[in-house]
Amino acid sequence: VVLALTLCVSIAARAEDEFYAARNSAGLTPKWREIQARMSEDGARLSMCRADADLCRPEDRQFSAILDASRQQEGRARIGHINRAVNLAIRPLSDLARFGGDRWSAPMATLQDGGGDCEDYAILKFMMLREAGIPDSELRLLIVRQAGTPAAHAVLAVRIDGEWVLLDNRRIALVRRDDSPYQVLSELAAEPS
C-alpha cells in the first residue's frame, strides 16, 4: 500500500497503491460506506452546533465559516470558493504521519488535524458542497491516475450547468473533467440513505 504521501505529494510512487482496488470499485466500497456514515455523524454535529453555539468545536466553526463565505457566491463561483478555501485550510499530510498507515478521514477529523491526503480533501469538499445545497446526485469521489504516473489520486467531481468539473487539492482553479489530465479508475457516488 502506498501511503498518502506518495498519492498527493511529489514522491516516487509504487504501482500498487492504496487505490489498487479501484480498478473494480468494490474494493473501495467498505471505506466509502464508512466515510458516508461518518459524514452523517459530522452533519448531525454541525446541526447541533447551529442550534447552540456553545456546542461548537473549533473545526465546526471553521467548517461553518467556509460554508458561510461560500454562500456569498453562486454557481461555479461558490464551488470555486469551496475548492480554494479547503485547499488553503488544510495542509498536505500523509496518513503515515497522521495514523501510521492508510485511513480515510471524516471531514471534521481532517479539519481538526489541520491536514490530510488527497481523499481527505475530496471528502471534506464533498460534505461542504452537500451542505451548500448541491445534491448528492451531482457529486462523485473519483479515483484517478495521470498518464505516465503509477500513483492514483483522489479528486471530487461536481456537475454544474450540465458539465462535470474537478476539485483537486493540487489546483486552485476548477478544471472541466474532459480537460483534466486524469484517467478515471473509479467513481464513488453517495448511496441512498
Phi, psi and chi 1 to 4 in degrees:
 res  aa     phi    psi   chi1   chi2   chi3   chi4
   1 VAL       -  128.3  172.4      -      -      -
   2 VAL   -87.9  129.9  169.6      -      -      -
   3 LEU   -74.0  164.9  -58.0  168.2      -      -
   4 ALA   -55.9  -31.1      -      -      -      -
   5 LEU   -55.6  -38.6 -173.4   58.5      -      -
   6 THR   -82.2  -14.0   59.4      -      -      -
   7 LEU   -82.2  -39.2  -67.0  170.5      -      -
   8 CYS  -119.4  -11.2  -58.0      -      -      -
   9 VAL  -119.3  146.9 -178.8      -      -      -
  10 SER   -71.2   90.0  -61.1      -      -      -
  11 ILE  -142.0  147.1  -68.6 -176.3      -      -
  12 ALA   -53.8  138.5      -      -      -      -
  13 ALA  -116.2  153.0      -      -      -      -
  14 ARG   -90.6  154.8  -66.7 -175.6 -124.6  157.0
  15 ALA   -64.4  -32.3      -      -      -      -
  16 GLU   -98.4   92.4  -68.8 -170.5   18.4      -
  17 ASP  -104.0 -173.1   53.9   37.0      -      -
  18 GLU   -64.8  -17.4   76.4  168.7  -72.5      -
  19 PHE   -99.8   14.2  -62.9  123.0      -      -
  20 TYR   -51.7  -38.9 -179.3   76.9      -      -
  21 ALA   -71.7   -8.1      -      -      -      -
  22 ALA   -66.4  -17.6      -      -      -      -
  23 ARG   -61.1  -25.6  -71.5  177.6 -170.5   83.8
  24 ASN  -132.8  112.9   75.6   36.7      -      -
  25 SER   -62.1   -8.0   61.0      -      -      -
  26 ALA   -58.5  -30.4      -      -      -      -
  27 GLY   -67.4  -23.3      -      -      -      -
  28 LEU   -96.1  -12.9  -63.0  176.0      -      -
  29 THR   -55.3  -45.4  -60.4      -      -      -
  30 PRO   -61.0  -42.4  -22.6   32.3      -      -
  31 LYS   -62.9  -43.5  -77.6 -176.5  175.5 -175.6
  32 TRP   -65.4  -41.1 -177.2 -127.5      -      -
  33 ARG   -62.3  -43.6  -76.9 -172.9 -179.6  141.2
  34 GLU   -61.6  -43.2  172.0   65.0   22.3      -
  35 ILE   -65.7  -38.8  -76.3  -59.1      -      -
  36 GLN   -62.7  -39.4  -71.8 -178.8   86.1      -
  37 ALA   -64.9  -40.7      -      -      -      -
  38 ARG   -69.2  -34.0  -57.1 -118.8   -5.5 -109.9
  39 MET   -64.5  -37.9  -81.1 -166.9  -78.3      -
  40 SER   -63.3  -42.7  -67.0      -      -      -
  41 GLU   -61.6  -44.4  -67.6  167.5    8.6      -
  42 ASP   -62.6  -39.7  -76.4   -8.0      -      -
  43 GLY   -62.5  -40.4      -      -      -      -
  44 ALA   -65.3  -40.0      -      -      -      -
  45 ARG   -64.5  -39.8 -163.0  168.5  102.2 -150.3
  46 LEU   -64.3  -37.0  -77.2  169.0      -      -
  47 SER   -63.2  -41.9  -67.9      -      -      -
  48 MET   -64.6  -38.6  -70.5 -172.2  -41.8      -
  49 CYS   -63.1  -42.5  173.2      -      -      -
  50 ARG   -62.9  -34.2  -74.6 -176.4 -159.5  109.2
  51 ALA   -77.5  -29.8      -      -      -      -
  52 ASP  -147.4  104.1 -176.8   -7.5      -      -
  53 ALA   -58.8  -24.5      -      -      -      -
  54 ASP   -67.0  -18.5  -68.8  -23.0      -      -
  55 LEU   -88.4   -5.5  -62.2  175.5      -      -
  56 CYS   -76.4  135.7  -65.9      -      -      -
  57 ARG   -96.7  165.9  -64.6 -166.8 -107.3 -173.0
  58 PRO   -55.0  -39.6  -27.3   34.7      -      -
  59 GLU   -69.5  -31.5   59.7  -89.6   21.7      -
  60 ASP   -64.0  -43.8  -57.8  -28.3      -      -
  61 ARG   -65.2  -40.6  -71.8 -175.4 -179.5   93.6
  62 GLN   -63.7  -45.8 -175.0  178.5   16.7      -
  63 PHE   -58.3  -49.3 -174.4   98.7      -      -
  64 SER   -63.0  -37.0  -65.4      -      -      -
  65 ALA   -64.8  -43.5      -      -      -      -
  66 ILE   -63.4  -46.4  -67.0  169.2      -      -
  67 LEU   -62.3  -45.9 -171.9   59.7      -      -
  68 ASP   -61.9  -42.3  -69.0  -14.3      -      -
  69 ALA   -64.3  -35.3      -      -      -      -
  70 SER   -67.3  -27.1   78.1      -      -      -
  71 ARG   -70.9   -8.4  -70.1 -172.6  171.3  128.4
  72 GLN   -76.4  -12.1  -54.5  -64.5  -41.0      -
  73 GLN  -112.7  169.8  -48.3  -70.3  -35.8      -
  74 GLU  -133.7  159.7  -66.2 -176.8   26.8      -
  75 GLY    53.9 -132.5      -      -      -      -
  76 ARG   -60.1  -35.4  -74.9  177.9 -166.1  -95.5
  77 ALA   -62.1  -39.4      -      -      -      -
  78 ARG   -65.3  -45.6  178.3  177.9  -70.5  174.5
  79 ILE   -62.6  -44.0  -66.4  166.6      -      -
  80 GLY   -62.0  -39.3      -      -      -      -
  81 HIS   -61.5  -46.0  174.8   84.7      -      -
  82 ILE   -63.4  -42.4  -71.4  171.3      -      -
  83 ASN   -58.7  -50.5 -173.6   56.4      -      -
  84 ARG   -63.4  -46.7  -77.3 -174.5  -57.4  -79.7
  85 ALA   -61.8  -42.9      -      -      -      -
  86 VAL   -68.1  -42.5  169.7      -      -      -
  87 ASN   -58.6  -34.4  -75.3   -4.5      -      -
  88 LEU   -88.2  -20.4  -63.4  171.9      -      -
  89 ALA   -78.7  -28.3      -      -      -      -
  90 ILE  -126.2  155.0   58.3  175.0      -      -
  91 ARG  -107.1  152.6   69.6 -168.4 -176.7  -69.3
  92 PRO   -61.9  126.9  -19.7   30.6      -      -
  93 LEU  -148.2  124.9 -173.7   61.5      -      -
  94 SER   -71.6  154.5   73.7      -      -      -
  95 ASP   -62.9  -30.3  -76.4  -14.6      -      -
  96 LEU   -61.2  -45.6  177.4   62.2      -      -
  97 ALA   -68.2  -37.6      -      -      -      -
  98 ARG   -80.2  -43.0  -73.7  174.6   76.6 -164.8
  99 PHE  -128.3  -11.8  -50.5  114.4      -      -
 100 GLY    84.5    4.1      -      -      -      -
 101 GLY  -179.3  178.5      -      -      -      -
 102 ASP   -67.1  134.4  176.0   49.1      -      -
 103 ARG  -159.7  136.0 -176.0 -179.4  -56.0  170.5
 104 TRP   -89.1  129.0  -72.3   17.2      -      -
 105 SER  -100.4  145.5  -67.4      -      -      -
 106 ALA   -68.9  153.9      -      -      -      -
 107 PRO   -54.3  -47.3  -26.6   34.6      -      -
 108 MET   -69.2  -31.4  -59.0  -40.6 -109.8      -
 109 ALA   -65.6  -38.6      -      -      -      -
 110 THR   -63.1  -45.3  -61.2      -      -      -
 111 LEU   -64.7  -41.2  -77.0  174.0      -      -
 112 GLN   -61.7  -42.3 -178.2 -179.3   29.2      -
 113 ASP   -75.6  -21.7  -69.2   -9.9      -      -
 114 GLY    76.3   11.4      -      -      -      -
 115 GLY  -164.3  166.6      -      -      -      -
 116 GLY  -179.4  176.1      -      -      -      -
 117 ASP  -100.5 -174.4   61.2    5.7      -      -
 118 CYS   -56.2  -42.0   54.9      -      -      -
 119 GLU   -71.5  -26.9   77.8  -86.8   -7.4      -
 120 ASP   -67.4  -40.5  -59.3  -33.5      -      -
 121 TYR   -59.9  -49.0  -78.5   85.1      -      -
 122 ALA   -63.3  -39.7      -      -      -      -
 123 ILE   -66.7  -42.3  -69.3  163.4      -      -
 124 LEU   -61.9  -42.9  176.8   54.8      -      -
 125 LYS   -64.9  -37.8  -67.9  171.8 -172.1 -179.8
 126 PHE   -56.5  -51.7 -171.1  106.2      -      -
 127 MET   -66.3  -39.0 -176.4  169.7  169.5      -
 128 MET   -62.3  -44.5 -172.5   83.7   54.0      -
 129 LEU   -68.5  -36.9  -72.9  170.8      -      -
 130 ARG   -60.0  -47.2  173.5 -171.1  -87.3  173.0
 131 GLU   -66.2  -25.5  -68.1  -73.4  -39.5      -
 132 ALA   -81.1   -1.7      -      -      -      -
 133 GLY   102.8    5.2      -      -      -      -
 134 ILE   -78.1  125.6  -55.9  -68.3      -      -
 135 PRO   -65.6  147.4   -8.5   16.5      -      -
 136 ASP   -54.0  -31.7  -74.6   -9.8      -      -
 137 SER   -64.6  -15.3   61.1      -      -      -
 138 GLU  -103.6    9.0  -54.2  -60.0  -54.1      -
 139 LEU  -123.9  139.4  -60.7  168.2      -      -
 140 ARG  -142.7  133.3  -60.4  -73.0 -173.5  -82.4
 141 LEU   -86.6  122.2  179.2   68.7      -      -
 142 LEU  -109.8  136.6  -58.6 -178.4      -      -
 143 ILE  -102.5  122.2  -51.6  -53.4      -      -
 144 VAL  -130.1  168.7  -62.7      -      -      -
 145 ARG  -142.4  136.2  175.8  163.4  -61.4  151.8
 146 GLN   -87.7  137.6 -170.5  165.1  -13.2      -
 147 ALA   -52.7  135.8      -      -      -      -
 148 GLY    84.4    0.8      -      -      -      -
 149 THR  -122.0  140.9   62.6      -      -      -
 150 PRO   -83.1  -19.3   28.0  -32.1      -      -
 151 ALA   -83.3  141.4      -      -      -      -
 152 ALA   -87.2  165.2      -      -      -      -
 153 HIS  -147.0  153.9  179.6   55.9      -      -
 154 ALA  -115.4  137.6      -      -      -      -
 155 VAL  -138.7  166.2  -62.2      -      -      -
 156 LEU  -106.8  135.5 -179.2   67.5      -      -
 157 ALA  -109.8  138.1      -      -      -      -
 158 VAL  -133.5  137.5   59.5      -      -      -
 159 ARG   -94.0  123.5 -174.6  169.3   32.0 -153.3
 160 ILE  -135.1  131.0 -177.7   81.6      -      -
 161 ASP    53.5   39.0  -60.7  -31.6      -      -
 162 GLY    78.5    5.4      -      -      -      -
 163 GLU  -131.1  144.1  124.7 -178.8  -69.2      -
 164 TRP   -86.5  132.0  -70.5   94.2      -      -
 165 VAL  -123.3  153.9  -65.8      -      -      -
 166 LEU  -105.4  137.7  -58.2 -177.0      -      -
 167 LEU  -108.8  117.1  -72.8   69.3      -      -
 168 ASP  -127.2  134.5 -168.9  -18.6      -      -
 169 ASN   -70.4   -9.1   68.0  -60.6      -      -
 170 ARG   -90.4   -8.7  -64.8  175.2  176.7  169.7
 171 ARG  -138.3  143.6  -67.6  176.1  178.9   77.1
 172 ILE   -82.8  -39.0  -66.2  -66.4      -      -
 173 ALA   -78.7  148.0      -      -      -      -
 174 LEU   -72.7  145.2  -58.4  176.7      -      -
 175 VAL  -126.0  130.7  176.1      -      -      -
 176 ARG   -60.1  138.1  -71.1 -177.4   50.3 -132.9
 177 ARG   -55.8  -41.0 -178.0  172.3  170.3  173.3
 178 ASP   -67.3  -19.6  -66.8  -19.0      -      -
 179 ASP  -100.8    0.8  -64.4  -24.7      -      -
 180 SER   -78.5  158.4   80.7      -      -      -
 181 PRO   -84.2    9.7   31.8  -35.4      -      -
 182 TYR  -101.2  147.0  -60.9  128.3      -      -
 183 GLN  -100.3  129.5  168.3 -164.4    9.1      -
 184 VAL   -81.1  124.9  176.3      -      -      -
 185 LEU   -92.4  -35.9  -58.8  175.6      -      -
 186 SER  -158.0  147.8 -173.6      -      -      -
 187 GLU  -121.5  133.1  -81.5 -170.7   44.4      -
 188 LEU  -120.8  124.0  -61.0  165.0      -      -
 189 ALA  -112.3  157.2      -      -      -      -
 190 ALA   -62.9  136.8      -      -      -      -
 191 GLU   -84.5  141.1  -64.0  176.8   -5.5      -
 192 PRO   -59.0  141.5  -12.7   20.1      -      -
 193 SER   -88.8      -   24.2      -      -      -
